[in-house]
Amino acid sequence: MTDRSAIQLIDEEKDFHQRALEYFQQCIGDRDVGLDYHVISVFGSQSSGKSTLLNILFGTNFDTMDAQVKRQQTTKGIWLAHTKEVNTTIEVNRDRPDIFVLDVEGSDGSERGEDQDFERKAALFAIAVSEVLIVNMWEQQIGLYQGNNMALLKTVFEVNLSLFGKNDNDHKVLLLFVIRDHVGVTPLSSLSDSVTRELEKIWSELSKPPGCEDSSLYDFFDLKFVGLAHKLLQAEKFIQNVKKLGDSFVLKGTENYYFKPQYHHRLPLDGWTMYAENCWDQIEHNKDLDLPTQQILVARFKTEEISNEALEEFIKKYDESVAPLKGSLGPLTSKLAALKEECLAKYDEQASRYATNVYMEKRESLSAKLNSHMLGTINEFLETLTEELWENLKLSIFSRDKTTTSFIESLDKGKIKVESEFNESVRSFKNLGLITSDEEISLNFSNDFEERMKQIRDTELKAKINYIRKNLIPELKDHIIHLLSHPSKKVWDDVLDDFESTIQRNLSPYQVSNNKFDFEIGLSDDENANVYKSIRILAWRTLDTTVHDYLKIDTIVSILRDRFEDVFRYDTEGSPRLWKTEEEIDGAFRIAKEHALEVFEVLSLAVTSENVEIIPDMPIDEVENGENNEIYQDNEGVFHSRRFAHILTELQKENVLDQFRRQINITVLDSKRSIITTRTHIPPWIYILLAVLGWNEFVAVIRNPLFVTLTLIFGAAFFVIHKFGLWGAVVGVVQSTIGETRAVIKDKLRKFVSEDNEVKESFEMEDFSKKEQKEE
């Protein structure tokens, strides 16, 4: 150990070096290394330049082959070397960690021949104890199975899972694939994709132990790829590539730094030697690593070849003969069974001569592949069958005689028929061995059919709700508007009674007992209750919308005015009143006004006759941010309540009273004008009396010279106007004068009457207020 920089950790006889710990102590001296060390292994085919790469990269002194003398095995067993040097493109001045490099004997060497036991165990050992495993390969090896060591890696992965898979789930190993003689024709990314796909395929085909069935390749390994130029033809570029590779071993904190914490075994150096020795002992005495006999290898190869040929011929015949038969169960099953039997018979004829266990294992695999290939056609047939059965079921349900057959009865009968026909078809495929298991198919059908059943129930339910809605909403609106347009002090009691009776009348066909309903489509009690609740919510929202849309300011004013005029203009027998005196008008005004205003508060706030505010028993308002906001502010800054009972705000109530007051004042004014017109009318006999008694005065006026003069003047004016066609201008002047005169007279008269009525009304309102206070 004193003369060499490396020791043979495991020799050709598979013995672990018993003085390895002394070598480690000699390498580190008195330093306390702790966890600040790293372990690297190299793995690859014999004479592929592994030792040469390590010597250039880490400055080690492993024996290398002289290609000019002879290509033969140089490294025997597993050698271990210590170094702190890494060949890099840049100078790193800080103290570097200790690195221990394992040079593993090359695989696929002629010296060992068929005995591949050691190379498998050595590769497994390298994976078990290393942080980074350098897989050394030539570019020309990529795509090969044996030459690329993929067969060896598959066995090593499988046994590694068996031995160490559940011991350290957090530990990973970096597989660093170094592709030698990479001249750049094929991009490195393409080569890495090829190797990655091969590794993923190997991993998917592994026989995984319990607890690792769902494990992924990347749960245990990370993959990196590096290309190196040709060592002899591109010597300078080769050295530069190696130095660039060395950068990834020293530049901490970079993305490509290889010594990541998850790769370390987290053991002190002396603990690692014990761990490595125990790993080798477990690997050495594990029977799972024994190679199969050459007979088994040949059997596996030949049965795989025969199976592939039979499968290829099956696929060719399958595509030609199955397509026309996809719509008929009998011919389809017969043809599929015949094709499968023919394929298996051809395989049996040639493969049955090999090892029985391998032959049967591959036969089962071939049968599974055939079933998998036929599964698409079978699923397509079953999907078509399902759609056909479903359409027939819908037709039978919606075309049923509703007077004799209920929806539930028709649905149950159709369901039994559909399931029976579908299961019979599935059994036909299963009995012929065309499907391995019908559990998944039956489960998928059940889930799909339940979803379809739900859809048809929803359709029927929607139709019933729409039917109820078409009858309920118009009926509610008509009744509520009628009650509100002719209000009484108990109008809200009448509204609630009519509301409940309308709901009860429309839902009576579905009522089972008090507050329990069955809509006869196969729903549970809770689902029926939810449907009833949704209908009731719809009714409340209709009531809410109708009330608040109808009872606007103008509508309430109109209702109050109609109530006022019913009492003011008509007597108790319904005959129109004929006013004689203003006192009679004033008395009727007070009574009519009281009659109108007695429902004003009723129309402003929805309360029962017992003065209880009406609150819906169902949520009718939209919920925002998890809260039911009952108060909102409009664009004018006025606050309103969203509660059902609150119809008018105080400001709106004042507006209603103001408009109502103006309208009834105009009505009273018109009534008083009618009395004035009656009083100023002159009887006809007065005119006769005036003519008899005033005849002498009339004659005297005619004979008066002034009258004659005026007559001549007006005659001359008439002649001039008529002669020159000035009648239009004269008529216009006269009409304008009359209009102005009339407007002035009306304005004066209106001011006089308004002032008089306002004074009277103020006294009346005071008397009315005093009367209410006394009543209270």
C-alpha positions, 0 to 999 in steps of 0.5 A, a space after each residue: 500500500 505504500 508503493 501504490 496510489 490504489 488498492 484492490 478493494 475486491 480481488 478476482 476471488 471476490 474477497 473484500 480487502 481486510 485492511 481497507 480501513 488502514 488505507 483510508 487512514 493513510 490517505 487522510 492522515 490526522 485530518 478529521 474528514 467527517 462527511 466531507 468526502 465523495 465516492 465515485 465509481 466507473 462502470 463499462 465494457 472491458 478495454 473501453 478506456 475507463 482507467 485512462 479516463 479516471 487517471 486524466 480526470 482525477 490524477 489517479 494511477 490506475 493500470 491502463 491497457 497498452 493498445 499497441 501491445 494487446 487488447 486484454 483485461 487490465 483491471 481485475 476486481 475492483 480497485 480503489 484510489 484516493 485523490 483531491 485533484 480534479 482536472 478542470 478548465 479553471 483554477 479552484 484555490 479553495 480546499 477540495 474534498 477527499 474523493 475516493 474513486 472505484 475502478 470496476 473490472 470491465 464487463 463483457 470480457 473474454 477472460 471470464 466468458 460466460 461467467 458474468 456473475 462477478 461483473 453483475 455483483 461488481 456493478 451492483 456494488 458500485 451502485 450501492 456504495 457510490 454517489 456518482 456512477 460513471 457509465 463509460 460507453 462508446 457512441 457506437 454502443 448506443 442502441 445495443 442491448 448487450 454491448 451497451 450493458 443494458 441487460 446487465 443494468 436491468 439485472 442490477 436494477 432489479 436486485 438493487 431494488 430487492 436488496 436496498 430498495 426499501 432501506 433508504 428511500 431518500 438516497 439517490 445515485 447519479 448515473 453519469 453516462 460518458 459517451 466516448 468518441 462523440 464526434 458530433 454527427 449525432 447530437 448529444 441530446 438525441 443520444 441521451 434521449 435514446 439511452 433514457 428511453 432504454 432505461 425507462 423501458 428496462 425499469 418498467 419491465 422490472 419485477 419489483 418487490 413489495 413496497 416498490 411496485 409504484 416506484 419510478 427510475 427517478 426515485 433512485 437515480 438521476 441521469 446526466 450525459 456528457 460527450 467526449 471527443 476521440 482521444 487519439 484523433 481529437 486529442 486536444 478537444 478530448 482533454 478540453 472535454 475532460 476538463 469541462 467534465 471536471 468543472 462539475 465536480 468542483 463548482 458548488 452551487 451551480 446547476 451541473 454540480 454532481 456532488 449533491 447532498 441527496 447522493 451522499 450516504 451520510 456516513 463518516 469515512 470509517 463507517 463507509 468502509 464498514 457499510 461497503 464491506 457489509 454491502 459486498 457480503 450481502 451481494 456475494 451471498 445473494 442467490 438472486 444474482 446467479 445467472 440463468 443457464 444458457 438453455 434458459 437464455 436460448 429459450 427466452 430468445 427463441 420464444 420471444 422471436 416466435 411470439 413476435 412472428 405469430 403476433 405480427 401474422 395475427 395483426 395482419 389477418 386481424 385488420 383484413 377480416 374483423 372490420 366488416 364484422 364489428 356490428 354483429 355479436 355472433 360473427 364477431 366473437 367467432 372470428 376473434 376466437 378463431 384468429 386467437 386460436 390460430 395464432 396460439 396454435 402456431 406459437 405452440 407448434 414451434 415454441 413448445 420444444 423449449 423449456 416448459 416454464 419459459 414457453 408457458 410464461 411467454 404463451 401467457 404474455 402472447 395471449 395477453 397481447 392478443 387480448 389487448 389488441 382485440 380489446 379496442 374492437 371489443 370496446 368499440 362494439 360494446 360502446 355501439 351496443 350501449 348507445 343502441 340500448 340507451 336510445 331504445 331505453 329513452 324511446 320506451 320511456 318517453 313514448 310510454 302511456 303515461 296514464 297506465 305506466 309511471 316513469 319509475 316503472 318504465 325506467 326500472 324495466 328498461 334498466 333490467 333489459 339493458 343490463 341483461 343484454 349488455 352482460 350477455 354480450 360481455 359473457 360471450 367474449 369472456 367465455 371464449 377467452 377474448 377478454 381476461 376480466 370483465 370486472 373493469 368493463 362491467 364497472 365502467 358500464 355501471 358507472 356510465 349507465 348510472 350517469 345516463 340514468 341520472 341524466 334521464 331523471 334530470 330531464 324528467 324532473 326538469 320537465 315536471 318543474 317547468 310544467 309546475 312553473 308554467 302554471 304556478 307563476 302566472 297564477 301567482 302573479 294574477 292573484 297577487 296583482 288582483 289583491 294588491 290593486 283592490 287592497 284592504 287592511 288585511 290584504 297581506 293576510 289574503 296574499 299569504 293565504 292565496 300564496 300557500 293555496 296556490 302552491 298547495 294546489 299545484 303540488 297536490 298531485 305529488 304530496 304524500 303527507 304533510 310537507 312530504 312530497 314524491 315527484 315520482 321519478 325515483 328520487 330519495 326523500 332528501 332529493 324530493 325535499 330539495 326539489 320541493 324547496 327549489 319550487 318554494 324558493 321559485 314561488 317566493 321569488 315570484 311573489 317578491 318580484 311581483 310585489 316590488 315590481 307592481 307596488 311602485 310609486 305611480 301604482 300606489 298613487 293610482 290605487 289611492 286616487 281610485 279609492 278616493 274617487 270611488 268614495 268622492 264621486 259616487 254615493 253608497 249606491 254607486 251613483 254619480 254625485 251632483 254637487 250643490 254646495 261647497 260644504 257638501 264637497 268639503 265633507 265628501 273630500 274628508 271622508 274619501 281622503 280618509 278612506 284612501 289613506 287607510 291602506 297607505 301604510 299597508 301598501 308601504 310595509 308588508 305586515 299581517 293583521 297582527 302587525 307581524 312582518 312577513 319574512 320568507 321561509 326560503 332564501 330569495 336574495 343573492 348572497 355576496 361574499 358569504 353575507 346576505 346584504 339587506 341594506 344597499 344605497 342607490 345612485 342618489 345616496 338613498 338607503 333601501 332595504 332588500 327585505 321582502 316586507 320593506 316596499 317604500 322608504 320614508 322618502 318614497 312615502 312622502 313622494 306618494 303623499 305629495 302626488 296623491 295630494 295634488 291629484 285629489 286637489 285638482 279633483 276637488 277644484 273641478 267639482 267646485 268649478 262645476 258649481 260656479 258654472 251652474 250658478 252663472 247660467 242665465 235662463 232663456 226667458 230672461 232674454 225674451 223679457 229683456 226684448 219686450 221691456 227694452 224695445 223702446 230703448 233699442 229703437 232710441 239707440 238705432 235712431 241715435 246719430 252716433 250709432 249711424 256713424 259707427 254703422 257707417 264706419 264698420 261698414 266701410 271697414 268691412 268693405 275694405 277688408 273684404 275688397 282687399 282680402 284681409 280677413 286672415 290677418 283680422 282673424 289672427 289678430 282677434 284670436 291672439 287677443 282673445 287667447 291672451 285675455 283668456 290666459 290672463 283671466 285663467 291665471 288670476 282665477 287659478 291663483 285665487 282658488 289655489 290660495 283658498 283651497 290651501 288655506 282650507 286644507 291646512 285647517 282640514 289636516 289639523 282637524 284630521 291630525 287632532 282626530 287621529 290623536 284622539 283615536 290613538 
